[in-house]
């Protein structure tokens, strides 16, 4: 798995000093229970820490950019950001799901794309990054990957490539979109899906993912790129 975590660090532009912390952030309790690897720990304690770090960093961000908002307003804004649906979106955009270490049972029941699991992994990653490199690096990570995804009023702006592609196609009267799962690769506990999106015989985009939903989103993202549509 070290190769996968090397790829993740490269994609994020972050190099962990303690690789064990990074691996722990992506280790689900089902993996530990099934494998009993010596010294292996799940991510639940890191999730606890990451939740607190997110509360602090998001609070500071909102405090700075909204100097005239009341305590109550800031609290509601923070709750809309540090919540499961929002954290799931950030985790999906970073493709965290593909790196999670799961037990076979959890894998077979679709755990890799389960919202609660993805939100927990995002929090545990933040906890691991904080322990490994400190608060300023966490802030820099969020400035790059979370805060730009918030709208001008501070609320999460959910990036849904499928919806954006559908709206573009409808606005330009181009036709009817169709998504197809064209291939399933790998063993049951590590399956990868390949999806295509097109109109009739015209192929617009192709994508891969650990779930059908993720593959379709990636196909839509490629289609938007090919159509020269700015993703917003």
N, C-alpha and C positions, 0 to 999 in steps of 0.2 A: 504493500500500500504506500510505501514511501515515495514511489514514482508519482502516484496520484497527488499526494500532498505537495510534492515539488511543483507539479503543474499548477496546483491551486495557488501556491505562494507567488509563482510567476505571473499568473493572471491578475492577482490582487496587487502586485508590486510590493509585497511584504515578505521579509525573510525572518522567520521565527528563530530566536536564539535557542529555545528549548522546543524541539520538534514534538516531544511527548505531550506538551500542553496542547499543541494544535491537534494532534491525533485524538486526545481525550475529548476535545471540544466536539468532535464528530463521532464519538463512540456512544451509541445507544445502549441502554441497560440490557436490552435483549441480546446484544452481541456479547457482552461480558458474561451474562448468565449461561449462554450456550457454549462459549469457547473456553472460559476459565483460563485465559492466558495469564501467566504470572505477571503481576504488577499492572494489569490492565484495569483502567478505571472508566466508569461511565461519565457522562457530561452533566449530571444533575447538579453537582455543587458549583460547577462553572456557570451553569444557567442561572443559579441563584445570585452569583456575584455579577454576572453580566447584566441582569435585570436592574440591579442597583446602579451600575455604571451608566447604563442607558438613561435611567431616570435623571441622574446628575447631569450628564452631558447634554441631553435634550433640554433640560430645564435651563441650563446656562445659555444655550443657543437661543431659546425663545425669549429669555430675559433680555438678551442683548438686542435682538432684532425688533422686538415689540416693546419699546420703553413706556408706552402709554397704556398697555393692557393691564387689567386688574389681575389680582391673584387668581380669582375664580376663572377668568378667561384663559389665563396661562395654564391652569390645571386641566381644563377641558382640552386645550390644544395638545398638551403633552399626552393626555390619555388617548387621543386620536392617533398619535404617532407610535407610542409604545404600547401597542395592542396587537393581538394575534394577526388579524387580517393585514395590517400594515407590515409587520415583521415578516410574514409569509411572502409578501410581494418582494421585499428586499432580498430575502433568501433565494427566491426563485430567479431574480435578476442576476444574482451572483452564481447561480447554478450550484448552490450548496448541497442540494439533494443528492447529487451524483457521488458525493464524497462521504456520505454517512455510512458508518459501519453498523450493520443491522444483523440481528439473528435471522435465521432462515424463515422462521414463522412470521416474524414481523415483515420481512421482505415479501413473502407470498401474499400477505393480506394488504399490500399496497402502502406499507409504512413510509416508504421513501418519499411519497408525495402527500402524506398526511399533513394537513395544515398545522396542527399542534406540534408535531415533530419538527417541522421546518422552522417555526417560530422559536422553539426551544434551542435549536441548533444555532440560530442567529445570535441569541442571547449568550449561549455558551461560548461562541467564537469571540464575542466582545469581552467576555470574562477572561478568556485565555490571552487575548491580545493585551488586555490591561495588565495581567500578571507578568507577561513576557516583556512588555516594552513601555508600560506606563500610560498615564492619562492623556498626554499630549499626542501620542501616536494614535490612540483611540479617536480623539477629536479629529485628527487629520483624516483618518479612515472614514468617519461619518461625514466630514465635509466633502469628501469625494464621492461616497456611495449612497448616502442617505439624504442629507440636507438639500442637494440639488433636485431631488425628487419631490420636494414639498412645494406646494403652490404659494402664491404671494400671501395668502392668508394663513400660512403655516400648516395647512392640512395636507395629508399625504395625497400625492397625485399618482394614482395607480396606473402603471404602464401595462396596458393590455394590448398586445400586438394584434391579436385576432380582431378585437373591436375596432382598432384604428384602421386596419386593412379593410374591414367590412364597410366602415364609413366612407373611406376613400373610393372604394369600388362603386358604392351607391351614388355618391356625389357626382361621379363621372359617367354614370350609366353604362358601366363596362360589362355587366352580366352577373351571373350567379356563381359564388365561390363554392368550391367543393373540397373538403379535406379527406384524405385517404391515408390509412396506415398501410404502408407498402411493404414493410419488413419488420420482423421481430428477431433480434439477435441475442445470443448469449443464453446461459442457463437460467432457470426460473428465479434463482435468488439474485441474479445480476443481469436482468433482462434490459435490453436497450431497444427502443422503438424508433422507426424511421417514418416520418410523415411527409406527405406532399400536399400542397395547396395549388389549385388551378381553376381554370374556367374552361370546361369542355376539354379539348385536346391541348390547351395552352397551359404549360407548367409555369407557375409563378415563383414557387419557392419550395425548398426542402429543408427539413430539420430533424435532429435526433434528440432523444431525451430518455430519461429513466422511466418516464410515464408517458402515456399517450398525450396527455394535456401539455406536458412540457415540449414534446416533439412538435405538436401543432403550433404552439406559441413560437418556437424557433423557426418553423417553416414560414409563418406569417411575418416574422421579423426579416427573414431573407427576402420575401416578396416585397416588403416595403422598401428595402434597400435597392432592389432591382428596379423598382418603380420610381426611385429617387424621391421618396417621401421622407421628409424629416420626422423622425420619431420624437414625439413630445409627451 
